Amino acid sequence: MQRRRLALAAATTAIALLAGCAGPQPSDYANERPVLDLKTYFNGELVAHGIFTDRSGKVARRFTVQMTGTWNGNQGTLDERFTYSDGKTERRVWRLTDEGGGRYSGRADDVVGVASGVAAGNALNWRYTLALPVDGTVYHVQFDDWMYLMDDRVMLNKAAMSKFGIFLGEVTLSFTKR
């Protein structure tokens, strides 16, 4: 019985490790154009329209985000002001750092630790843990965020949200630079 449990645990671990390696990498987009430069795109006024879909694919929330980005050298600020379809509002201020070589880091008051991003070609993969309040409880959920620059004004964003490796839902956004 003990051997069977150990074998099952080893198989589960191997499957989890293989699944973690199976996804796309930023380098897959290195030849895609136009090239995404965060300091250029997230500089000035932007607006985004988005939805959150639950794990079944049902739209659970709709929202608009007004954003203002500013940069001073390799330090940037992205001020996001959310308005949800139910009238609720929220604000997140990102403090971004261009680490060089297509690598970025970021902090915000509701982000646990440091967000890390890697850009290549027209894509950015941004990963972070968000302290998400739901009905009086705060959950730490992980985001695997992919942004794709379509042209000098439009960027599409798809972010998978999970907890303990279990898929919870997806955020889809369309950014427009003004």
C-alpha positions as CSV (number, residue, x, y, z in Angstrom):
1,M,0.0,0.0,0.0
2,Q,2.8,2.4,0.9
3,R,4.6,1.7,-2.5
4,R,1.4,2.4,-4.3
5,R,1.0,5.8,-2.6
6,L,4.6,6.7,-3.3
7,A,4.2,5.7,-7.0
8,L,1.0,7.7,-7.3
9,A,2.7,10.7,-5.7
10,A,5.7,10.4,-8.0
11,A,3.5,10.1,-11.1
12,T,1.4,13.2,-10.0
13,T,4.6,15.2,-9.5
14,A,6.0,14.2,-12.9
15,I,2.7,15.1,-14.6
16,A,2.7,18.5,-12.9
17,L,6.3,19.2,-13.8
18,L,5.7,18.3,-17.5
19,A,2.5,20.4,-17.6
20,G,4.4,23.4,-16.3
21,C,6.9,23.2,-19.1
22,A,4.3,22.8,-21.9
23,G,3.2,26.4,-22.2
24,P,4.4,29.1,-24.5
25,Q,7.6,31.1,-23.7
26,P,8.1,34.8,-24.5
27,S,11.0,33.7,-26.9
28,D,8.3,32.0,-29.1
29,Y,7.3,35.6,-30.1
30,A,10.8,37.1,-30.6
31,N,10.3,37.6,-34.4
32,E,6.7,39.0,-34.1
33,R,6.2,42.7,-35.0
34,P,5.5,45.3,-33.9
35,V,8.0,45.1,-31.0
36,L,6.5,45.8,-27.6
37,D,8.4,48.4,-25.7
38,L,6.6,48.9,-22.4
39,K,8.1,52.4,-21.8
40,T,6.6,53.5,-25.1
41,Y,3.2,51.8,-25.0
42,F,2.5,52.4,-21.3
43,N,3.4,56.1,-21.5
44,G,0.4,58.5,-21.6
45,E,-3.3,57.9,-21.5
46,L,-4.8,54.5,-22.3
47,V,-8.2,52.8,-21.9
48,A,-9.0,49.1,-21.6
49,H,-12.2,47.1,-21.8
50,G,-12.3,43.7,-20.2
51,I,-14.2,40.7,-18.9
52,F,-13.6,38.1,-16.2
53,T,-14.8,34.6,-17.2
54,D,-15.1,31.9,-14.6
55,R,-13.8,28.4,-15.0
56,S,-16.9,27.4,-17.0
57,G,-16.4,30.3,-19.4
58,K,-19.3,32.3,-18.2
59,V,-18.7,36.1,-18.1
60,A,-18.8,36.9,-14.4
61,R,-17.7,40.5,-14.5
62,R,-17.2,43.4,-17.1
63,F,-15.1,46.4,-16.5
64,T,-13.3,49.4,-18.0
65,V,-9.9,50.7,-17.0
66,Q,-8.6,54.2,-17.4
67,M,-4.8,54.3,-17.2
68,T,-2.1,56.8,-17.1
69,G,1.5,55.7,-17.6
70,T,4.7,57.7,-16.9
71,W,8.4,56.8,-17.1
72,N,11.5,58.4,-15.7
73,G,14.5,56.4,-17.0
74,N,13.9,52.8,-16.2
75,Q,11.3,53.6,-13.5
76,G,7.6,53.7,-14.5
77,T,4.2,54.2,-12.9
78,L,1.0,52.8,-14.3
79,D,-2.1,54.2,-12.5
80,E,-5.1,52.0,-13.3
81,R,-8.7,53.1,-12.4
82,F,-11.2,50.3,-12.7
83,T,-15.0,50.8,-13.1
84,Y,-17.0,47.6,-13.0
85,S,-20.4,47.1,-14.7
86,D,-22.1,46.9,-11.2
87,G,-20.7,50.5,-10.5
88,K,-17.9,49.4,-8.1
89,T,-14.5,51.1,-8.5
90,E,-11.0,50.1,-7.7
91,R,-7.5,51.5,-8.2
92,R,-4.2,49.9,-8.6
93,V,-0.9,51.8,-9.0
94,W,1.9,49.7,-10.5
95,R,5.5,50.8,-9.9
96,L,7.5,49.3,-12.8
97,T,11.2,48.8,-13.4
98,D,12.8,48.0,-16.7
99,E,15.5,45.6,-15.7
100,G,17.0,45.5,-19.2
101,G,17.2,42.7,-21.7
102,G,13.4,42.5,-22.0
103,R,12.9,41.8,-18.3
104,Y,10.6,43.9,-16.1
105,S,9.5,43.9,-12.5
106,G,6.6,45.5,-10.8
107,R,5.0,46.2,-7.4
108,A,1.5,47.3,-6.4
109,D,-0.2,47.5,-3.0
110,D,-2.4,44.5,-3.7
111,V,0.4,42.4,-5.4
112,V,2.1,39.9,-3.1
113,G,5.9,40.2,-3.5
114,V,7.3,41.3,-6.9
115,A,5.7,40.7,-10.3
116,S,8.0,39.6,-13.0
117,G,7.7,40.0,-16.7
118,V,9.6,39.0,-19.9
119,A,9.1,40.7,-23.2
120,A,10.1,39.4,-26.6
121,G,8.9,40.6,-30.0
122,N,5.3,41.7,-29.7
123,A,4.6,39.8,-26.5
124,L,5.0,40.2,-22.7
125,N,4.4,37.4,-20.1
126,W,3.7,38.9,-16.7
127,R,3.4,36.7,-13.6
128,Y,2.3,37.8,-10.2
129,T,0.3,36.9,-7.1
130,L,-2.7,39.2,-6.3
131,A,-4.3,39.6,-2.9
132,L,-7.9,39.4,-4.1
133,P,-10.7,40.3,-1.7
134,V,-13.9,38.3,-2.1
135,D,-16.8,38.5,0.3
136,G,-14.7,39.7,3.2
137,T,-11.9,37.2,2.7
138,V,-8.6,37.9,0.9
139,Y,-7.3,35.1,-1.4
140,H,-3.8,35.0,-2.9
141,V,-4.3,34.1,-6.5
142,Q,-1.7,33.7,-9.2
143,F,-1.9,35.4,-12.6
144,D,-0.2,34.2,-15.8
145,D,-0.7,37.3,-17.9
146,W,0.1,37.5,-21.7
147,M,0.0,40.8,-23.6
148,Y,0.3,41.0,-27.4
149,L,0.9,44.3,-29.2
150,M,-1.3,44.4,-32.3
151,D,-0.2,47.9,-33.6
152,D,1.0,51.2,-32.1
153,R,-2.4,51.7,-30.4
154,V,-4.0,48.3,-29.6
155,M,-2.8,45.6,-27.3
156,L,-4.7,42.4,-26.4
157,N,-4.3,40.8,-23.0
158,K,-5.3,37.3,-21.7
159,A,-4.6,36.3,-18.1
160,A,-5.2,32.9,-16.5
161,M,-6.0,33.1,-12.8
162,S,-5.3,30.1,-10.5
163,K,-4.9,29.1,-6.9
164,F,-2.8,26.1,-5.9
165,G,-2.4,25.3,-9.6
166,I,-6.2,25.1,-10.0
167,F,-7.6,27.2,-12.8
168,L,-10.2,29.7,-11.5
169,G,-10.9,31.8,-14.5
170,E,-9.6,34.2,-17.2
171,V,-9.3,37.9,-17.7
172,T,-9.5,39.2,-21.2
173,L,-8.7,42.9,-22.0
174,S,-8.3,45.1,-25.1
175,F,-6.1,48.1,-24.5
176,T,-6.3,51.3,-26.6
177,K,-3.6,54.0,-26.4
178,R,-5.1,57.4,-26.8
